Amino acid sequence: MTAEITGDKDLHKEPPRTDDLSALPYRLALPMRKVAKPYFFRKYDLTIHHEERFPLTGPLLMAPNHLSLLDAPLLGAVAPRMLHQLGKIEVFGGFQGTFLRRIGQIPVDRSSYDMLAVRRSIQVLRDGRVLNIYPEGTRGPGDFSRIKVGIAYLAMVTGAPILPVALMGTRLPGAGVEGHPPAGSRIDVVYGEAFAVDRVPFPRRHSDVQAVADHIGDVLRAHVRAAVDATGHPLPGWRDQRDPDD
């Protein structure tokens, strides 16, 4: 799942309103998490590293690398808190779309500046909840070599801390981004140290947001390198297909 949720030039003249939005549903996700978490531990050789670093209260921007379709359901099940996740609008059709909305997930139209997705994302953080956003913008090598500015914008608007997350093993070397690893595969989820960026008063320029995004990218790249070194579990590398919807 992925999102690019900022426009060009001046992003807003004033902070976006969220008080007129209906509350996002999420209670259906809570019992599902209780079922899904043991399922993933049974299916995979799954290890969670440094779970104590995950803040248990307050707003949080969760920032994992993005390797495969498995990433979102896996993190949604094993994270210590319920996640609201951004997902491309193409997967929100029919019954699947109804289900995703019922568990508090947020569709985003990547072909345009999706103001509703922006406001929903800010709403989650203003409500003191966890928003999961993939800073790379699409599934790929998982090394944070490319960072979209959406995460910087949301951090600057809300002041929410950012939690780096390194996923290893959700895609095997040479495998495509659409599949899941076979049962029994080793998967590591490594949480980093949460950090914050300065809130910047409105109005702000795109160049301001880009500078913050560059800093966030440096932190995330350092985290994923350290996670690979600590676990000995490499990323799948560049020999893969990019997200066909990118």
C-alpha positions as CSV (number, residue, x, y, z in Angstrom):
1,M,0.0,0.0,0.0
2,T,1.2,3.4,-0.9
3,A,0.4,7.0,-1.2
4,E,1.6,10.4,-2.5
5,I,-0.5,12.9,-0.6
6,T,1.1,16.3,-1.3
7,G,0.6,18.8,-4.0
8,D,3.1,21.2,-5.7
9,K,4.5,24.5,-4.5
10,D,2.7,25.9,-1.4
11,L,0.9,22.9,0.1
12,H,-1.7,24.8,2.1
13,K,-2.1,28.4,3.2
14,E,-3.7,27.2,6.5
15,P,-3.7,23.9,8.4
16,P,-6.3,21.5,6.9
17,R,-9.5,21.1,8.8
18,T,-10.5,17.7,10.1
19,D,-13.3,18.6,12.6
20,D,-15.9,18.2,9.9
21,L,-15.0,14.6,9.1
22,S,-16.8,11.6,10.4
23,A,-14.8,9.3,12.7
24,L,-12.9,6.5,11.0
25,P,-14.3,3.0,12.0
26,Y,-11.8,0.6,13.5
27,R,-13.4,-1.7,16.1
28,L,-13.8,-4.5,13.6
29,A,-10.1,-4.6,13.2
30,L,-9.5,-5.3,16.9
31,P,-10.8,-8.9,17.0
32,M,-9.3,-9.6,13.6
33,R,-5.8,-8.6,14.9
34,K,-6.2,-11.2,17.7
35,V,-6.8,-13.9,15.1
36,A,-4.3,-12.7,12.5
37,K,-1.2,-12.3,14.8
38,P,-0.9,-16.0,15.9
39,Y,-1.7,-17.0,12.3
40,F,1.4,-15.1,11.0
41,F,3.6,-16.5,13.7
42,R,2.5,-20.1,12.8
43,K,2.9,-19.6,9.1
44,Y,6.3,-17.9,9.1
45,D,9.5,-18.0,11.0
46,L,8.7,-14.5,12.3
47,T,10.8,-12.5,14.7
48,I,9.9,-9.0,16.0
49,H,12.9,-7.0,17.1
50,H,12.8,-4.1,19.6
51,E,9.1,-4.0,20.1
52,E,9.8,-2.0,23.2
53,R,10.6,1.0,21.0
54,F,7.0,1.2,19.7
55,P,5.2,4.1,21.5
56,L,2.1,2.7,23.2
57,T,0.3,6.1,23.4
58,G,-0.1,9.2,21.3
59,P,0.0,10.0,17.6
60,L,2.5,8.0,15.6
61,L,3.7,7.9,11.9
62,M,4.8,4.4,11.3
63,A,7.4,4.3,8.4
64,P,8.2,0.8,7.0
65,N,10.0,-0.1,3.9
66,H,7.8,-1.7,1.2
67,L,8.6,-5.1,-0.4
68,S,5.4,-7.0,-1.1
69,L,1.7,-7.4,-0.7
70,L,2.3,-9.1,2.6
71,D,3.6,-6.0,4.3
72,A,0.3,-4.3,5.1
73,P,-1.6,-7.3,6.5
74,L,1.5,-8.5,8.4
75,L,2.1,-5.1,10.1
76,G,-1.6,-4.6,10.7
77,A,-1.6,-7.9,12.7
78,V,1.6,-7.8,14.6
79,A,2.0,-4.1,15.5
80,P,1.4,-3.4,19.2
81,R,-1.3,-0.9,18.3
82,M,-4.1,-0.9,15.7
83,L,-3.0,0.8,12.4
84,H,-4.8,3.0,10.0
85,Q,-3.0,2.4,6.7
86,L,-3.0,4.3,3.4
87,G,-3.8,2.2,0.3
88,K,-4.2,2.9,-3.4
89,I,-7.8,3.5,-4.4
90,E,-7.7,0.7,-7.0
91,V,-7.9,-1.9,-4.2
92,F,-10.9,-0.3,-2.6
93,G,-13.5,-1.6,-5.0
94,G,-16.4,-3.9,-4.3
95,F,-16.5,-6.1,-1.1
96,Q,-12.8,-5.7,-0.5
97,G,-13.1,-1.9,-0.5
98,T,-16.1,-2.1,1.9
99,F,-14.1,-4.3,4.2
100,L,-11.0,-2.2,4.1
101,R,-13.0,0.9,5.0
102,R,-14.7,-0.9,7.9
103,I,-11.4,-1.7,9.4
104,G,-10.2,2.0,9.2
105,Q,-8.1,1.9,6.1
106,I,-7.8,5.0,4.0
107,P,-8.0,5.0,0.1
108,V,-5.8,7.5,-1.8
109,D,-6.0,8.4,-5.4
110,R,-2.4,8.5,-6.6
111,S,-3.3,10.1,-9.9
112,S,-4.2,13.4,-8.3
113,Y,-3.8,15.5,-5.2
114,D,-6.2,13.6,-2.9
115,M,-7.2,16.2,-0.4
116,L,-9.6,13.8,1.4
117,A,-6.8,11.3,2.0
118,V,-4.6,14.1,3.3
119,R,-7.3,15.2,5.8
120,R,-8.1,11.7,6.9
121,S,-4.4,11.1,7.5
122,I,-4.1,14.2,9.7
123,Q,-7.4,13.2,11.4
124,V,-5.8,9.9,12.5
125,L,-2.8,11.7,14.0
126,R,-4.8,14.4,15.6
127,D,-6.9,11.7,17.3
128,G,-3.8,10.2,18.8
129,R,-3.8,7.1,16.7
130,V,-1.2,5.3,14.4
131,L,-0.9,6.0,10.7
132,N,1.1,3.6,8.6
133,I,2.6,5.2,5.5
134,Y,5.1,3.7,3.1
135,P,7.7,6.5,2.5
136,E,9.0,4.8,-0.6
137,G,5.7,5.3,-2.3
138,T,5.5,1.8,-3.9
139,R,6.8,-1.7,-3.5
140,G,10.4,-2.1,-4.5
141,P,13.9,-2.9,-3.2
142,G,13.0,-1.8,0.3
143,D,16.2,0.3,0.9
144,F,14.5,3.7,1.3
145,S,16.6,4.9,-1.7
146,R,13.5,6.9,-2.8
147,I,11.4,8.9,-0.3
148,K,8.2,10.7,-1.1
149,V,7.4,13.9,0.6
150,G,4.1,12.9,2.1
151,I,5.5,11.6,5.4
152,A,7.4,14.9,5.9
153,Y,4.3,16.9,5.2
154,L,2.3,14.9,7.8
155,A,5.0,15.1,10.4
156,M,5.3,18.9,9.9
157,V,1.6,19.5,10.1
158,T,0.9,17.3,13.2
159,G,4.2,17.0,15.1
160,A,3.7,13.3,15.3
161,P,6.9,11.3,15.9
162,I,8.1,8.9,13.1
163,L,8.8,5.2,13.8
164,P,11.3,3.6,11.4
165,V,10.5,0.0,10.5
166,A,12.6,-2.4,8.6
167,L,10.9,-5.4,7.0
168,M,13.0,-8.3,5.7
169,G,11.8,-11.5,4.2
170,T,8.3,-10.4,3.0
171,R,9.7,-10.9,-0.5
172,L,12.3,-13.5,-1.4
173,P,15.2,-12.6,-3.7
174,G,14.2,-12.8,-7.3
175,A,10.4,-12.9,-6.5
176,G,7.9,-10.5,-7.8
177,V,6.2,-7.8,-5.7
178,E,2.8,-9.3,-6.1
179,G,3.4,-12.6,-4.3
180,H,3.9,-13.8,-0.7
181,P,6.8,-15.8,0.6
182,P,6.2,-19.5,1.1
183,A,5.2,-20.9,4.5
184,G,8.1,-21.3,6.9
185,S,10.1,-18.4,5.4
186,R,12.1,-16.3,7.7
187,I,10.7,-12.8,8.3
188,D,12.2,-10.1,10.5
189,V,10.4,-6.9,11.6
190,V,12.8,-4.4,13.2
191,Y,11.5,-1.3,15.0
192,G,13.8,1.7,15.2
193,E,13.9,4.6,17.6
194,A,11.0,7.1,17.1
195,F,12.1,10.6,16.2
196,A,10.4,13.9,15.5
197,V,10.9,16.8,13.1
198,D,10.0,20.4,13.8
199,R,6.5,21.6,13.1
200,V,6.7,24.4,10.5
201,P,4.1,27.3,10.6
202,F,1.8,27.8,7.6
203,P,2.2,28.7,4.9
204,R,5.2,26.6,3.9
205,R,6.9,25.9,0.6
206,H,7.5,22.7,-1.2
207,S,11.2,23.2,-0.7
208,D,10.7,23.2,3.1
209,V,8.9,19.9,3.0
210,Q,11.5,18.4,0.6
211,A,14.3,19.3,3.0
212,V,12.6,17.5,5.9
213,A,11.9,14.5,3.6
214,D,15.6,14.3,2.8
215,H,16.4,14.3,6.5
216,I,13.8,11.6,7.2
217,G,15.2,9.5,4.3
218,D,18.7,9.7,5.8
219,V,17.3,8.3,9.2
220,L,15.3,5.6,7.5
221,R,18.2,4.4,5.3
222,A,20.5,4.3,8.3
223,H,17.9,2.2,10.2
224,V,17.4,-0.3,7.4
225,R,21.2,-0.7,7.0
226,A,21.6,-1.3,10.7
227,A,18.7,-3.8,10.7
228,V,20.3,-5.8,7.9
229,D,23.6,-5.8,9.7
230,A,22.1,-6.8,13.1
231,T,19.9,-9.6,11.7
232,G,22.1,-10.8,8.8
233,H,18.9,-10.9,6.8
234,P,19.4,-9.1,3.4
235,L,16.9,-7.2,1.3
236,P,15.8,-8.8,-2.0
237,G,17.8,-6.2,-4.0
238,W,17.0,-4.6,-7.3
239,R,16.4,-7.8,-9.3
240,D,12.6,-7.5,-9.2
241,Q,9.7,-5.9,-10.9
242,R,8.5,-2.5,-9.7
243,D,4.9,-2.1,-8.7
244,P,3.0,-2.3,-12.0
245,D,0.7,0.5,-10.8
246,D,3.5,2.9,-10.0
